Amino acid sequence: MAAQPFPEVVPGSVLQVGPLKPSLEEALADRYGADRLPDGDARAQWLAENADIVTAVVTSGRTGVDATLMDALPNLGAVVHFGVGYDSTDVERAGELGVGVSNTPDVLTDCVADTAVGLLLDTMRGFSAADRYVRAGRWPVLGNVPLTRKVSGSRVGIVGLGRIGSAIADRLVAFGCQIAYHNRREIAGSPYRYAASPRDLAASVDVLIVAAAGGAGTRHLVDRDVLEALGPDGFLINVARGSVVDEAALVELLRGGGLAGAGLDVFADEPHVPAQLIDLDTVVLLPHLASGTVETRAAMEALTLRNLDEFLRTGGLVTPVPTSRTDAR
């Protein structure tokens, strides 16, 4: 199929909000004449001069578009996300205003699932801690590191058995793991055991993997009660959003021996990581890199631009996310 030409774009109608992949920023500027929304005092002046012309915003899951910014853009028709997460955007307000919202699902599923499995292996087996032990010259002086926990055959619970959660489960089946899950609703025909609540799931597994979507509806879904049910021999892996886990409770339990360990790619206040976790060898800390491969980020960029092009041509989106449209503009 021949490639479709780029749509005609009114200069200034596409707006970048927040930092993006450099090549995506370049494409937005060169191909669409996009401006980047300023921060600080300059933002109000920019909006006063340019808000009426903006019809599409391109942003990331880390930045998003809140209700205040949506209300300041009277002709906004679409918020296009680079990334699968969109909890930083007020989708309820978008629905009320008739603003479409898109993300980049599927293309990053494999890399995020790979990261979850890598974190699980590293956390339970202590590989990063052992690497530091060798590099510090401790092996010849102090001898072998303490024994760690076996991954194969372990009981794994997944909070959120969507695209990414299912891909994680598929990988762990090859390790002989016993898989259980919790969703808002049981999945008909799933081969995995269903738990009625996150607490019930945590109480029955060795490892709890968080793969649920972020947002107000899942804030602290994994709370202190769930973490305490996981217990002092249990491990937590989070590749979802930091907001899904009660981070204060997690830190307290990890430091006090209430959990065996954690592997974290996401945090409540990124890029800030709780200082109390830095010196813990039982915790593996990653800088939100789950989708961070050359191949996946290129695919995410391509899908972001496909969504933008589709909106500019037709007013639709290739990969829309659900919004409740009750008061369309």
C-alpha positions as CSV (number, residue, x, y, z in Angstrom):
1,M,0.0,0.0,0.0
2,A,1.4,3.4,-0.9
3,A,2.1,5.7,1.9
4,Q,-0.5,8.4,2.4
5,P,0.7,12.0,2.2
6,F,1.0,14.1,5.3
7,P,-2.2,16.0,6.0
8,E,-2.3,19.7,5.5
9,V,-1.6,21.4,8.8
10,V,-2.5,24.9,9.9
11,P,0.6,26.4,11.5
12,G,0.4,26.3,15.3
13,S,-2.5,23.8,15.4
14,V,-0.3,21.1,16.8
15,L,1.1,21.7,20.3
16,Q,3.8,19.7,22.1
17,V,3.3,19.5,25.9
18,G,6.3,18.3,27.9
19,P,9.5,16.7,26.8
20,L,9.4,13.9,24.2
21,K,11.8,11.6,22.3
22,P,14.1,14.0,20.4
23,S,13.3,12.5,17.0
24,L,9.6,12.9,17.7
25,E,10.1,16.5,18.8
26,E,12.0,17.1,15.6
27,A,9.2,15.5,13.5
28,L,6.6,17.6,15.2
29,A,8.4,20.8,14.6
30,D,9.5,20.1,11.0
31,R,6.5,18.2,9.7
32,Y,3.7,20.0,11.6
33,G,5.2,23.3,12.7
34,A,4.4,22.4,16.3
35,D,5.2,24.8,19.1
36,R,6.2,23.5,22.6
37,L,4.1,24.9,25.4
38,P,6.3,27.0,27.6
39,D,6.6,26.4,31.4
40,G,6.3,29.0,34.1
41,D,5.2,32.6,33.6
42,A,5.6,32.4,29.8
43,R,2.8,29.8,29.6
44,A,-0.1,32.2,30.3
45,Q,1.2,34.7,27.7
46,W,1.6,31.9,25.1
47,L,-1.9,30.6,25.7
48,A,-3.4,34.1,25.5
49,E,-1.8,34.6,22.1
50,N,-2.2,31.1,20.6
51,A,-4.7,28.9,22.4
52,D,-7.5,29.4,19.9
53,I,-5.6,27.8,17.0
54,V,-4.6,24.6,18.8
55,T,-6.5,21.5,17.7
56,A,-4.2,18.7,18.7
57,V,-1.7,18.2,21.6
58,V,1.1,15.6,21.6
59,T,2.3,14.7,25.0
60,S,3.6,11.7,27.1
61,G,2.2,9.6,29.9
62,R,4.5,11.4,32.3
63,T,3.3,14.9,31.4
64,G,-0.3,14.6,30.1
65,V,-2.9,17.3,29.8
66,D,-5.0,18.3,32.9
67,A,-8.5,19.8,32.9
68,T,-7.1,23.3,33.3
69,L,-5.1,23.1,30.1
70,M,-7.9,21.5,28.2
71,D,-10.3,24.3,29.2
72,A,-7.7,26.8,28.1
73,L,-7.7,25.3,24.5
74,P,-11.2,25.9,23.2
75,N,-10.7,24.1,19.9
76,L,-8.8,21.1,21.2
77,G,-9.9,17.9,19.5
78,A,-7.3,15.3,20.4
79,V,-4.6,14.5,23.0
80,V,-2.1,12.1,21.5
81,H,0.1,10.3,23.9
82,F,3.6,8.9,23.3
83,G,3.3,5.9,25.6
84,V,0.8,3.4,26.8
85,G,0.0,5.2,30.1
86,Y,-2.4,8.2,30.0
87,D,-3.3,8.6,33.6
88,S,-1.6,12.0,33.7
89,T,-4.4,13.3,31.3
90,D,-7.8,14.0,32.7
91,V,-9.8,11.6,30.4
92,E,-13.0,12.3,32.2
93,R,-12.8,16.0,31.3
94,A,-11.7,15.0,27.8
95,G,-14.9,13.0,27.5
96,E,-17.0,15.9,28.7
97,L,-15.4,18.2,26.1
98,G,-15.5,15.7,23.2
99,V,-11.7,15.5,23.1
100,G,-10.3,12.3,21.8
101,V,-7.4,10.7,23.6
102,S,-5.0,8.1,22.2
103,N,-2.0,6.1,23.4
104,T,0.5,3.6,22.0
105,P,-0.6,0.1,23.1
106,D,0.7,-3.3,22.0
107,V,4.0,-1.9,20.5
108,L,5.6,-1.8,23.9
109,T,4.0,-4.9,25.5
110,D,7.0,-7.3,24.8
111,C,9.6,-4.9,26.3
112,V,7.6,-4.1,29.4
113,A,6.9,-7.8,30.0
114,D,10.6,-8.6,29.4
115,T,11.5,-5.9,32.0
116,A,9.1,-7.4,34.5
117,V,10.7,-10.8,34.2
118,G,14.2,-9.3,34.3
119,L,13.3,-7.5,37.5
120,L,11.8,-10.7,39.0
121,L,15.0,-12.6,38.3
122,D,17.3,-9.8,39.6
123,T,15.2,-9.2,42.7
124,M,14.8,-12.8,43.8
125,R,18.3,-14.0,42.9
126,G,20.0,-10.8,44.0
127,F,22.1,-10.4,40.8
128,S,22.6,-6.6,41.0
129,A,23.6,-6.8,44.6
130,A,26.0,-9.6,43.8
131,D,27.5,-7.6,41.0
132,R,28.1,-4.7,43.4
133,Y,29.6,-7.2,45.9
134,V,32.2,-8.4,43.3
135,R,33.0,-4.9,42.1
136,A,33.6,-3.7,45.7
137,G,36.2,-6.5,46.1
138,R,34.3,-8.2,48.9
139,W,34.2,-11.7,47.4
140,P,37.9,-12.6,48.2
141,V,37.6,-11.0,51.6
142,L,34.1,-11.9,52.9
143,G,33.4,-15.1,50.8
144,N,30.2,-16.0,49.1
145,V,27.1,-13.9,49.1
146,P,24.0,-15.2,51.1
147,L,21.7,-17.7,49.4
148,T,18.8,-16.3,47.4
149,R,15.4,-17.5,46.3
150,K,14.5,-19.8,43.4
151,V,12.4,-18.3,40.6
152,S,11.4,-21.4,38.7
153,G,8.2,-23.0,40.1
154,S,7.4,-20.0,42.3
155,R,3.9,-18.7,42.8
156,V,3.3,-15.5,41.0
157,G,0.4,-13.1,41.2
158,I,-0.3,-10.5,38.6
159,V,-2.4,-7.4,39.4
160,G,-3.8,-6.4,36.0
161,L,-4.0,-9.3,33.4
162,G,-4.3,-7.0,30.4
163,R,-2.0,-7.0,27.4
164,I,1.2,-6.6,29.4
165,G,0.1,-8.7,32.3
166,S,-0.8,-11.6,29.9
167,A,2.6,-11.3,28.2
168,I,4.3,-11.5,31.6
169,A,2.3,-14.6,32.5
170,D,3.2,-16.2,29.1
171,R,6.9,-15.8,29.8
172,L,6.6,-17.1,33.4
173,V,4.8,-20.2,32.4
174,A,8.1,-21.2,30.7
175,F,9.7,-21.0,34.2
176,G,7.1,-23.4,35.6
177,C,5.6,-20.7,37.7
178,Q,2.1,-21.0,39.1
179,I,0.2,-18.0,37.9
180,A,-2.8,-16.2,39.5
181,Y,-4.2,-12.8,38.8
182,H,-6.6,-10.1,40.0
183,N,-8.7,-7.9,37.6
184,R,-11.8,-5.9,38.3
185,R,-13.6,-8.8,36.7
186,E,-12.7,-12.5,36.1
187,I,-11.5,-13.2,32.6
188,A,-13.6,-16.0,31.0
189,G,-11.5,-18.8,29.7
190,S,-8.3,-17.7,31.4
191,P,-6.0,-20.6,32.3
192,Y,-4.9,-18.8,35.4
193,R,-6.4,-18.8,38.9
194,Y,-8.5,-15.7,39.7
195,A,-8.3,-13.9,43.1
196,A,-11.3,-11.8,44.1
197,S,-9.1,-9.0,45.6
198,P,-5.5,-7.8,45.5
199,R,-5.1,-8.8,49.2
200,D,-6.4,-12.4,48.5
201,L,-3.9,-12.6,45.6
202,A,-1.0,-11.3,47.7
203,A,-1.7,-13.7,50.5
204,S,-1.5,-16.7,48.2
205,V,1.8,-16.0,46.2
206,D,5.5,-15.6,46.6
207,V,5.8,-12.7,44.1
208,L,3.3,-10.0,43.3
209,I,3.7,-8.2,39.9
210,V,1.9,-5.0,39.4
211,A,0.8,-4.4,35.8
212,A,-2.4,-2.5,36.2
213,A,-3.1,0.9,34.5
214,G,-2.5,4.0,36.5
215,G,-5.0,6.7,37.4
216,A,-7.4,7.7,40.1
217,G,-9.2,4.4,40.0
218,T,-6.1,2.3,40.8
219,R,-4.3,4.7,43.2
220,H,-2.9,2.6,46.1
221,L,-4.7,-0.5,44.8
222,V,-1.7,-2.2,46.3
223,D,-1.9,-0.7,49.8
224,R,-0.4,-1.5,53.2
225,D,-2.9,-4.3,53.7
226,V,-2.0,-6.0,50.4
227,L,1.7,-5.6,51.1
228,E,1.4,-7.1,54.6
229,A,-0.5,-10.0,53.1
230,L,2.4,-10.6,50.8
231,G,4.5,-10.9,53.9
232,P,8.2,-11.0,54.9
233,D,9.0,-13.8,52.4
234,G,7.2,-12.1,49.5
235,F,8.6,-9.9,46.7
236,L,6.9,-7.0,44.9
237,I,7.6,-6.1,41.2
238,N,6.1,-2.9,39.8
239,V,6.2,-2.1,36.1
240,A,2.9,-0.2,36.1
241,R,2.7,3.2,37.7
242,G,4.1,4.3,41.1
243,S,0.7,5.6,42.1
244,V,-0.7,2.0,42.1
245,V,1.4,1.1,45.2
246,D,1.4,2.8,48.5
247,E,5.0,3.8,48.4
248,A,5.3,5.0,52.0
249,A,4.1,1.6,53.2
250,L,6.3,-0.2,50.8
251,V,9.4,1.7,52.0
252,E,8.6,1.1,55.6
253,L,8.0,-2.7,55.1
254,L,11.1,-3.1,53.0
255,R,13.3,-1.4,55.6
256,G,11.7,-3.2,58.5
257,G,11.8,-6.7,57.0
258,G,8.1,-6.9,56.3
259,L,8.9,-7.8,52.6
260,A,11.7,-9.9,51.2
261,G,12.4,-7.5,48.4
262,A,11.2,-5.4,45.5
263,G,12.0,-4.6,41.9
264,L,10.8,-1.2,40.9
265,D,10.7,0.5,37.5
266,V,8.2,3.2,38.6
267,F,7.9,5.6,41.5
268,A,5.3,7.9,43.0
269,D,7.2,11.1,42.3
270,E,9.5,10.4,39.4
271,P,12.3,11.0,38.8
272,H,12.7,11.2,42.6
273,V,13.3,7.8,44.3
274,P,12.8,7.4,48.1
275,A,16.2,7.9,49.7
276,Q,15.5,5.1,52.2
277,L,15.6,2.6,49.3
278,I,19.0,3.5,47.9
279,D,21.1,1.5,50.3
280,L,18.9,-1.6,50.3
281,D,20.4,-4.6,48.5
282,T,17.0,-6.3,48.6
283,V,15.6,-3.7,46.2
284,V,16.3,-3.2,42.5
285,L,15.8,0.3,41.2
286,L,15.3,1.2,37.5
287,P,14.7,4.7,36.0
288,H,11.3,3.9,34.3
289,L,13.0,2.2,31.4
290,A,10.7,-0.7,30.7
291,S,9.9,0.3,27.1
292,G,13.3,1.8,26.6
293,T,14.7,-0.1,23.6
294,V,15.5,1.3,20.2
295,E,13.0,-0.9,18.4
296,T,10.1,-0.2,20.8
297,R,10.6,3.5,21.1
298,A,10.7,3.8,17.3
299,A,7.4,1.8,17.1
300,M,5.9,4.1,19.7
301,E,7.0,7.2,17.8
302,A,5.5,5.8,14.6
303,L,2.2,5.0,16.2
304,T,2.1,8.5,17.9
305,L,2.5,10.1,14.5
306,R,-0.1,7.8,12.9
307,N,-2.6,8.9,15.5
308,L,-1.8,12.5,14.9
309,D,-2.1,12.1,11.1
310,E,-5.4,10.3,11.4
311,F,-6.8,13.0,13.6
312,L,-5.7,15.8,11.2
313,R,-7.1,13.9,8.2
314,T,-10.4,12.5,9.6
315,G,-10.9,13.7,13.1
316,G,-10.5,10.1,14.3
317,L,-7.7,8.2,16.1
318,V,-6.0,4.9,15.3
319,T,-5.7,3.7,19.0
320,P,-8.3,5.7,21.0
321,V,-8.7,5.1,24.7
322,P,-12.1,5.1,26.4
323,T,-13.6,8.5,27.4
324,S,-17.1,9.2,28.7
325,R,-18.4,11.8,26.2
326,T,-21.3,13.5,27.9
327,D,-20.9,17.1,26.8
328,A,-19.2,17.3,23.5
329,R,-18.0,20.7,22.2
